[in-house]
């Protein structure tokens, strides 16, 4: 099972790599070629792209998520 996720948030610049095994999140340099470049180009035009993710919500803080709240 994959334990690395590339993420971005609407209204924010850039991509991030979340490595769940390492418990880390780091910025990802903008891809110059390949499928991820295509995805970032789509994102720039306003598209939302998901693959292999079954839950993704934006929360204001880790505390909000821990208490079961998310931005609706």
N, C-alpha and C positions, 0 to 999 in steps of 0.2 A: 504494500500500500504506500502511495506517495505521502510524504510528510513535509513537503515544501510547497508553499503557495505563493504565487505572485499576485500582489494586490495593489489596488489604488482606490482612492475615494473621490467621488464626484466633487468638483470644485477645488481639488488639491492637485498640485503638480507632481509629476514623477510616479515611479513604481517602487514597490517595496517587495523584498523577499522575506517571507516568514518561514523559518526552519523550525518546525514543531519539535523535532528531536533535540535540537540544540537550544531550544527556547530562546531564539533570537529573531530580531527583525532588523534588516539592514536595507539601505537604499540600493536600488538596482540602476546601474548605468543604462541610459536609453539604448535599446537594441538598434543596431544599424542594419541588420538583415534578418531574414527568416520569418517564421510564423509569428513570433512575438513582436516583431516590427510591424507586421500587418495588424495585429491586435492593437498596438499602441496608436497606429494611424486611425483605426476605426474608433478607438476611444476619443481621440482628438476631435472627431466629427460628431461626437455625442452618443455613439453607440455604447451599449452595455454588453460585455462579452463575458460569459461564464462557461466553464467546462470542468466537470468533476466536483463542483461545489454544490452542496445541497442546503446550506444555510449561510447567509451573509447578511448581517444587519449593522447599521451604524449606531454606535452608542456614544454618549457624551463623556463617559469615563469608565474605567474598569470597575469602579464601585457600583455604577448603575447596572452594568452587565451582571455583576455578581448578585445583585438584588433582584434580577429578573426584568429590568427595564430596558427598553430600546426606543430610539426615536421613531415615531410612527409617521 
